[in-house]
Amino acid sequence: MTIFKKLFLFLILTSFFIIGCSSDDSKMKVNQLTDDTFNSTQSKTTNSKLEDEKNTTENNADANENTPDNSDITQKTKDYILHGQDKKPEAEKIKWTETFLNEVNIDEVYQEYIDTGGTVDDMQSFAQYLTFNAPIPDNWQDLVATDLFNNYNEKISHIEHLQDDLYQVYIEIDGSDVPYVVVNSRTGYFHG
């Protein structure tokens, strides 16, 4: 491996490490919601029953304001990740392949994000959450092989685990296995 390739691999791994360490937003604490309970007794007056009904109506209105509109969250998320980060430096961009984004049930992950205290319509925060919490597709290696072949006309000879979601992808060159790219098994993003 040439010094250039070693340096380049070091820079890529360092970038993944920096992004992973700097995303405190992805380590959100789970907020627990509690319901107010009221003990009903037979001694309640008509006025207190009316007050209870008024409180219930107000609580339902508040809940409706905090309920996310998931109708187009999938498209908004894809647009943000794939095309909406132009003003960010390259090292700070959230990176996915379109193939892997199409595999994720974004609506489901968005609901988890909201349930854990995420902010409605905060695309940057949600994209970070998605990047660290989306399920890894069972067929991720096949998806990477297809993307690699479609983009570089190269076939994978084997894959080795590096750390966390990162894997080293090898291809065969002149009869030898050569490290080619590092891939994130959750996002499909590879760089080499």
N, C-alpha and C positions, 0 to 999 in steps of 0.2 A: 504494500500500500504506500503510495507516495506521500510525502509530507503534506502536500496540498490536500489530499483526500483526508488525511488524519486531522488536519486543522479544520477542514470543512465539517467533518463529523463532530468534532469537539464543539464548534460554534452552534451546530444544530441542537445537540444535546443540551448545551448551556441555555439556548433560547427556550427550549421546552421546560427546563428547570426554572428559569426566571419567570416564565408565564405561570407555571404551576404555583410558585411561591408567592407571587404578587396578587393572586386572585382571592383575597380574603372574602370577597362577595360569594365565592363558590362554597364557602364553609359556613353556610347560614345555620343558625340555631333554629330548632323547631319550636314554634310558638304553640302553646296549648290554649285552646279556646274553652272557656267555661260558660255555661249557661246559668243565668240567674234563675233561681228556683223560688217559687212562692208556695208557702203552705196555705192550702185552702182550708178554711174552717167555715162552719155554718154560721158563725157570728159576723161574717162580712156584710157590710151594708151595701146597698145598691151603688152608692158613690164609689166605694173601693173597687167594686166590680168594673165600673166604668173606667176607673183609673188603670186597672190591670189591662183592659182592652186597649186603652190608649197607648200604654207602654209597649204592648205586643205589636201594635201597628207601627210604632216608631222603630222598634228593633228590627222588624221585617224590612222597613224602608232602608235602614242602615245596611242591612245584609245585602239588599239588592244593589246598593251603590258599590259595595265591595266585591260583588260577583263579577269575574272577568268575562268579557265578551270574546269567546274563543272562536268566533265565526271565521276570522281570517288570520289567526295567530300563526298558523303553519306557513302561510305565504309571507307574512311580515318577517318571520324569523329567517326563512330562507333568503329573502331579499336582503335583510340586514347582514347576515353572515357572508353571503356570496358577493354582494355588491355595495353594501352600505358602510364600509369601514375605510373609505378612501382617505380620510383625513388623519387616520391613525398611522403611526410608524409601523413598518412591517413586523417588527418584533412584538408589537402589542396586539396585532390582529388575531381574532379568533378564527381558526382555520379548520375547515371541513371540506370534504369532497362532496360534490352534489350527489353522487351515488349513495354515500352513507347518510346524508340528510334525508334522502328519499326513503330510507329504510326505517327511520325513527318515527314513532307515533308522537309527534311534537305536541299535539293537544293534551295527551296524557301526561307528558313530562311537564308541560306548562301548568296543569292543574296541581301537580305535586309541588311545583315551585311556588304557586300561590298559597297552597295549604301550609307550606313551611315558612310563610311570612314574606314571600317575594312581592315586589311592587308591580301592580297591574300596569301593563304597557311599557315597562322599562326594558326595552329590547337588549341593551347592552348587558344588563344584569342577568336577564333570562338566558341570553346566548352563552354567557359564562357558566351559568348553572347547568345548561344543557350539555355543554362541553365536558363537564365533570360528572354528570349524573345520568346521561342517556345510557340505556342498556347497550352493551356491545353485541352486535349482530352475531348470531351463531355461525353465519357463513362469511365472516369478515375476511378470512384469508382468500376465499374465492373472489370477493368483491375487489380486494387489493390487486389480486392477480389480473383481473379484467381491466381495472384502471391502469395498471402498469403497462399491460400489453397495448391498450388503446392509446396511451400517451407516448410510450417510448418503444413500442414493438419489442419488448423484452419479456421473457418468461422467467418466473421465479424458480430457482433451484431448491432453496429451502429458506426457512425463517427461524430466527433465534430470538428468544425473549431477552430484552435488555433490563428494563425495570418498569414497574407499574403497567401502563398501557402501551409502552413503546417496544417495538420489535425491529430487529435488523433483518432486512430482506437481502438475500443473496441471489445473484444471477451467475450463470456459467459463461466465462470468457476464456477461450482457448483451452478448454478442458479443466479449468479451475473455477471453484466457487469464489466469487468476489463480492464483498459487501457493496450494495448498490444504493439503497435508500433506507432511511429509518421511517417507520410508519406508526401512526397512532391507531390502535385497534378499535378505539371508540369512535373516532372521527373520520378515519380513512386517510387523513392528511399524511402525505409522505414528502420527504425532502432528502436530497442526497447530493 
